[in-house]
Amino acid sequence: MDTVDNLTLELWGLERLLNINELAAYLRVPVSTIYEWRTKGQAPLAHRYGKHLTFAATDVRAWVDAHRETGGPPPAASR
């Protein structure tokens, strides 16, 4: 499959779309985990074109931000 470079996307005003393999690599999880999350409604929003899934970069960023955890327990109350 041909890849589209970022300059071409910019010229057309289009957003970068990741395929499921790219998303799995970015998140460092197996592709099967992405499919499992999708069946549970826990994956980033996706676009389906026939049998192909793509994920908009902005949707992935928003999903990652929504799943950010704090660095540890809350600080103890001051006395």
C-alpha positions in Angstrom: 0.0 0.0 0.0 1.3 3.5 -0.8 1.9 5.8 2.0 1.0 9.5 1.9 3.7 11.9 3.2 2.8 14.6 5.7 3.4 17.4 3.1 0.7 15.9 0.9 -1.7 15.6 3.8 -1.1 19.2 4.7 -1.6 20.4 1.1 -5.0 18.7 1.0 -5.9 19.7 4.5 -6.2 16.1 5.6 -5.5 14.5 8.9 -3.1 11.6 9.3 -4.9 8.2 9.6 -3.2 5.3 11.3 -4.0 1.7 10.3 -4.5 -0.9 13.1 -0.9 -2.1 12.9 0.4 1.5 13.3 -1.9 2.1 16.2 -0.8 -1.1 17.9 2.8 -0.2 17.4 2.3 3.3 18.7 0.5 2.0 21.8 2.9 -0.9 22.2 0.2 -3.5 22.4 -0.7 -6.5 20.2 -3.2 -5.9 17.3 -5.4 -8.4 19.1 -5.7 -6.1 22.0 -7.0 -3.3 19.8 -9.7 -5.6 18.5 -10.5 -6.7 22.0 -10.8 -3.1 23.1 -13.1 -2.4 20.1 -15.5 -5.3 21.1 -15.7 -3.8 24.6 -16.2 -0.2 23.3 -12.8 0.8 24.9 -10.7 1.6 21.8 -10.1 4.9 20.1 -12.8 6.0 17.6 -12.2 4.4 14.2 -13.3 4.8 10.6 -14.2 1.7 8.6 -13.7 1.6 4.8 -14.8 -1.8 3.7 -12.8 -4.2 5.9 -10.1 -1.7 6.8 -10.0 0.3 10.0 -8.3 3.6 10.3 -7.8 5.8 13.3 -7.5 9.6 13.1 -4.4 11.0 14.9 -6.4 13.5 16.8 -8.8 10.8 18.0 -5.9 8.7 19.2 -4.3 11.7 21.0 -7.6 12.4 22.7 -8.0 8.8 23.7 -4.5 8.6 25.1 -5.0 11.8 27.1 -8.3 10.4 28.5 -6.4 7.3 29.7 -3.6 9.2 31.5 -3.1 8.2 35.1 -1.8 10.2 37.9 1.8 9.6 39.1 0.8 8.1 42.4 -1.3 8.5 45.5 -2.6 12.0 46.3 -0.5 14.1 48.7 -1.3 13.8 52.4 -3.4 16.6 53.8 -1.5 19.4 55.6 -1.9 19.6 59.3 
